[in-house]
Amino acid sequence: MTPKNNSERVLVIGLDGATFNLITPLMAQGLLPNLARMMQEGSWGTLRSTIQPSSEQAWAAFMTGTNNGKFGVYGFQKRRPDSYQFDYVNGRSISGRSLWRILSDRGKQVIVINVPMTYPPEWVNGVLISGLMTPGVHSQFTYPDGIYEELCEVCGDYRIDVDIESGQLSPEQLLSLGDEAIEMIRLRTCATLHLARTRPWDFLMAMYDASDRLAHKFWKYWDVTHPLHDPALADTLGQVLPRIYQELDKAVGELQAALADENTAVYIISDHGFGPMEKAVYLNRWLAQKGYLALKEGVSLDPREQAQLALRAGLRKAVHKLDSPWVSRMKRWAFHRFSGLKGTLYSSVAFAQMDWSKTQAYALGTMGNIYLNLKGREPQGIVEPGEEAEAVIARLMADLRKLRDPDTGEPVFFAVYRGSELYHGPHADKAPDVVGVKSHRYHVVTADWQSGDEVVVKLGSDLHFVSDQSGQHALDGVLFARGPGIRAGWQVQDARLMDMAPTILYTLGEGIPENMDGAVLKTLFAPDWLAQRPPTIVADTAVAERSGPDEDESDEDREAVRKHLAGLGYLD
């Protein structure tokens, strides 16, 4: 086959949360031969995630090639206008056209499998199966309809995700969870090969998320340096994560052998990295102690607020049994009796006792995002926009930089930014006012499941968040690349996740929309190749609105999404 000027096709394999912290030692043991071959025959390096390195915004940055201020997502929760209640984001929350929509609009044929934040599925010129934030296989999660049934017939089943569960699991349950994840990998590979062989494609992306889900749960069993590592469990549970990575390496080999010829470029990417999580950081507690946040005094609350507090107190007592029938009945009763609580358990637990008339700032999410209680934006805002807001932000940033780990004396947040420093675009007004960036060693808790005064708390037998976890996201993910024009044995530097969309468009010989903030990773390519094929920037006047099913999610669907996010630790 005579090579063309550019790659005829691009295959992207997503390994959610994959990290060189695991890949490097496993590769040294000879356990990841296909990734090792990618490193030898192509380019590789770390891939810097978004700030914050959370899946919903990271994958949105990947698919749009833009910063949060343009695509409009800053966490799994989005604030309701004129309210202190929050809803969950999904694909409709993303502004701008996705990579696969751009390619579809230009006549390219695409297959997109299990990428987070693609539910509800939009129209593409090909096939799309949605990933994280999909309520379940009962929903309309494929475009076109009927793909799920087809895959079940061919592969025996199809799984969107595994449930890593709330609470704590027994060793037997944990081993079973590992088996389920491996079966999910096998089914994902079967689905990808079937669709690739039965549909034409120019761009194909398959996303594997087992590397993320099980790293949250199993890091302490594998990592002998983790404070909670138990040598007695290392021979069994400590082998689960290496086994997952070996299965993913096997999938990489199968997909490349079947689908990647000499005119196909292959990219393997993760949305963020991973590392050991050791401590919980109660950020709203800290804000209260520093005088930025005030709690209500007394018990003169209206019935709705009493229900919120009762639910919160009940969940605190039963935090180790969050899936118990009693707690489930309590949640169902509260959601039925008080319709405003539907889909807003996080809001109820995190903010029920706040005195907004005396609160200047509050934290939202699990990473380090802080918002002012701003007049004209929040319904009971008390901070005046302008000079007063800037003064509060400056003072808050200075205080946040002084927040130290009591055991090490090191800053909890290694970088602190104004939101306006990081984000720009039509949705920058939704950004947090202050952004603290932490390492993987800390997990921010804003929904206070436990009582107490400590701000930085070691993990142990008590659950400080909904799920038993010991691994957390890090900023640096992974990138492997091989194909026409891509350097061999080259370590790429300074690659960013948002650079991947323009780089993939360039690889396919397509122009880069001028509104993209990412740039082509030129150092991936041989200089003579790049000189003969310089990237082109094009005006992009196409409509950016997503198209797809318009029906609203049911209460049951929202609850399914909430439960899954809780298991992943995103509702703390």
Secondary structure, 3 states (H helix, E strand, C coil): CCCCCCCCEEEEEEECCCCHHHHHHHHHCCCCHHHHHHHHHCEEEEEECCCCCCHHHHHHHHHHCCCHHHHCCCCCEEECCCCCCEEECCHHHCCCCCHHHHHHHCCCCEEEEEECCCCCCCCCCEEEEECCCCCCCCCCCEECCCHHHHHHHHHCCCCCCCCCCCECCCHHHHHHHHHHHHHHHHHHHHHHHHHHHHCCCCEEEEEECHHHHHHHHHHHHHCCCCCCCCHHHHCCHHHHHHHHHHHHHHHHHHHHHHHCCCCEEEEEECCCEEEECCEEEEHHHHHHHCCCCCECCCCCCCHHHHHHHHHHHHHHHCHHHCCCHHHHHHHHHHHHHCHHHCCCHHHHHHHCCECHHHCCEEEECCCCEEEECEECCECCCCECCCHHHHHHHHHHHHHHHCCECCCCCCECEEEEEEHHHHCCCCCHHHCCCEEEEECCCEEEECCCCCCCCCCEEECCCCCCCCECCCEEEECEEEEEEECCCECCCEECCCEEHHHHHHHHHHHCCCCEECCCCCCCCHHHECHHHHHHCCCCEECCCCCCCCCCCCCCCCHHHHHHHHHHHHHCCCCC
